[in-house]
Amino acid sequence: MNQKVHVKTGDTVIILSGKDRGKEGKVLAVSPKEGKLIVEGCNLVTKHVRPRRMGEQGGIVKAEGAMYACKVQLVCPHCSKATRIAHDVDGDKKVRVCKKCGKSL
């Protein structure tokens, strides 16, 4: 299921559905093969961590879980609105463009 994902690492996104609906965050990691991504501070899950070395402490840790890319929408850095992405050819490069304000991302 090797598909493209409409967001890249470092983009700011808004969550459209789920328990964190309406939250904004930065994309930390993208997995195009699964169609999932990890957003900073959203979809927090609790993990039980074992101590790996002597003296290291284990316990319950909160970490960001992966979510489907279709549940998020990119936020334009210029107009700061949630928007879809258009593609435009600038010389010999393909550029991502905001559908609302028309500026390149």
matplotlib code that plots the C-alpha trace (Angstrom):
import matplotlib.pyplot as plt

x = [0.0, 2.8, 0.9, 1.8, 1.0, 0.0, 2.1, 5.8, 7.9, 7.9, 4.5, 1.9, -1.4, -4.8, -6.6, -10.0, -11.4, -10.9, -10.3, -7.9, -10.1, -9.2, -5.6, -2.7, 0.7, 3.9, 4.5, 7.3, 7.4, 5.6, 5.2, 3.9, 3.9, 1.2, -0.3, 0.3, 2.1, 3.0, 1.9, 3.6, 1.5, -1.5, -2.8, -0.9, -0.7, 0.7, 3.6, 5.0, 8.8, 11.2, 14.5, 17.2, 20.4, 21.4, 20.2, 17.8, 14.2, 11.2, 7.6, 4.7, 5.5, 3.3, 4.2, 2.7, 1.0, 0.6, -2.6, -3.9, -2.9, -6.5, -7.4, -5.3, -5.2, -2.3, -2.3, -0.9, 1.9, 0.9, -2.9, -2.9, -6.0, -6.5, -6.2, -5.8, -2.7, -2.4, 0.7, 2.2, 5.2, 7.8, 10.5, 11.6, 10.4, 7.0, 5.9, 3.1, 0.6, -2.1, -5.6, -6.9, -4.2, -2.2, 1.2, 3.8, 4.4]
y = [0.0, 2.4, 5.7, 9.4, 11.4, 15.1, 16.3, 16.3, 16.2, 19.7, 20.8, 22.3, 20.4, 20.5, 17.3, 16.9, 13.9, 11.8, 12.7, 15.5, 17.2, 20.9, 20.6, 21.9, 20.4, 19.8, 16.6, 14.6, 11.6, 10.3, 6.7, 6.8, 3.0, 2.8, 6.2, 7.3, 10.1, 11.3, 14.7, 16.5, 16.6, 14.7, 11.2, 10.5, 6.9, 5.4, 2.9, 0.6, 0.9, -1.6, -0.4, -1.4, -0.8, -1.0, 2.1, 3.2, 3.6, 2.0, 3.0, 4.4, 6.9, 9.1, 9.1, 10.3, 7.5, 7.3, 8.4, 8.2, 11.0, 11.4, 12.7, 15.8, 18.9, 21.1, 24.7, 27.3, 29.3, 32.5, 32.7, 30.3, 28.5, 24.8, 24.1, 21.5, 21.4, 22.2, 21.6, 24.2, 23.9, 26.6, 26.4, 22.7, 22.2, 21.0, 23.2, 22.8, 25.7, 26.8, 26.5, 29.4, 32.2, 30.8, 31.2, 28.4, 26.3]
z = [0.0, -1.0, -1.2, -1.0, 2.1, 1.7, 4.7, 5.3, 8.5, 10.1, 8.8, 11.1, 11.0, 12.6, 13.7, 12.1, 14.0, 17.1, 20.8, 19.9, 17.3, 16.8, 18.2, 16.2, 16.3, 14.4, 12.4, 13.9, 11.6, 8.5, 7.4, 3.8, 3.6, 6.4, 5.6, 9.2, 10.9, 14.4, 15.6, 18.5, 21.7, 20.2, 20.4, 23.6, 24.7, 27.8, 27.4, 30.1, 29.9, 31.4, 32.7, 30.1, 32.1, 35.8, 37.6, 34.9, 36.0, 34.3, 34.7, 32.7, 30.1, 27.9, 24.2, 20.9, 19.0, 15.2, 13.5, 9.9, 7.6, 6.4, 9.9, 9.7, 7.5, 6.7, 8.2, 5.9, 7.5, 5.6, 6.1, 9.2, 7.9, 7.5, 3.8, 1.1, -1.1, -4.7, -6.8, -9.1, -11.4, -10.7, -13.4, -13.2, -9.6, -8.4, -5.5, -2.9, -2.9, -0.4, -2.0, 0.0, -0.3, -3.3, -1.7, -1.8, 1.3]

ax = plt.figure().add_subplot(projection="3d")
ax.plot(x, y, z, "-o")
ax.set_aspect("equal")
plt.show()
